[in-house]
């Protein structure tokens, strides 16, 4: 098996790790339900899942779609969710 590192897999791992961390923070500080949703999203962003989709179903999620969805998810997290309110309160206090 050829193991190559490309820019798409690096971005996918960074996005997956970021969403996983947001999920952990949500589970600990907010509520388990949004945290679990972020865990599922992190799983979808991980490169092994992309390889599984390619081998089983014949398609993979393009990097451009991953980037657009990641930006939308982070904007939602910081703008609408309770976690965003906590971040705003923390920034205002410091």
C-alpha positions in Angstrom: 0.0 0.0 0.0 1.4 3.4 -1.0 1.3 5.8 1.9 1.7 9.3 0.5 1.0 12.6 2.3 -0.8 15.1 0.3 -2.3 18.5 1.1 -5.8 17.2 1.1 -5.1 14.6 3.8 -3.3 17.2 5.9 -6.2 19.6 5.8 -8.6 16.7 6.5 -6.7 15.7 9.6 -6.6 19.3 10.8 -10.3 19.8 10.2 -11.1 16.5 11.9 -9.0 17.3 14.9 -10.5 20.7 15.2 -14.0 19.4 15.1 -13.1 16.7 17.6 -11.8 19.3 20.0 -14.9 21.4 19.6 -17.0 18.2 20.3 -15.0 17.5 23.5 -15.5 21.1 24.6 -19.2 20.8 23.9 -19.6 17.6 25.8 -17.7 18.9 28.8 -19.1 22.5 29.0 -22.4 22.6 27.1 -24.4 19.4 26.4 -23.6 16.0 25.0 -25.9 16.2 21.9 -24.0 18.9 20.0 -20.7 17.3 21.1 -21.8 13.9 19.6 -22.7 15.8 16.4 -19.2 17.3 16.2 -17.7 13.8 16.8 -19.7 12.5 13.8 -18.5 15.4 11.7 -14.9 14.8 12.8 -15.3 11.2 11.7 -16.5 12.2 8.3 -13.6 14.6 7.8 -10.9 12.0 8.7 -9.0 10.7 5.6 -9.7 6.9 6.3 -13.4 7.7 6.0 -12.8 9.3 2.6 -10.9 6.2 1.5 -13.7 4.0 2.7 -16.2 6.1 0.7 -14.0 5.8 -2.3 -13.6 2.1 -2.1 -17.2 1.2 -1.1 -19.3 3.8 -3.0 -16.9 5.1 -5.7 -16.9 8.8 -4.6 -15.0 10.9 -2.1 -15.7 14.4 -0.7 -13.6 17.0 -2.5 -11.3 19.3 -0.5 -13.2 22.4 -1.6 -16.5 21.0 -0.2 -14.7 20.1 3.0 -13.3 23.6 3.4 -16.6 25.3 2.7 -18.4 23.1 5.2 -15.7 23.5 7.8 -15.9 27.3 7.6 -19.7 27.2 7.8 -19.5 24.8 10.8 -17.0 27.0 12.7 -19.0 30.1 11.9 -22.2 28.4 13.3 -20.3 27.2 16.3 -18.9 30.6 17.2 -22.0 32.6 16.1 -25.1 30.8 17.1 -24.2 28.0 19.6 -23.8 28.3 23.4 -20.1 27.7 23.0 -19.9 30.9 21.0 -21.6 32.8 23.8 -19.1 31.3 26.3 -16.2 32.4 24.1 -17.7 35.9 23.8 -18.1 36.1 27.6 -14.5 34.9 28.1 -13.1 37.5 25.6 -15.1 40.4 27.2 -13.9 39.5 30.7 -10.2 39.4 29.7 
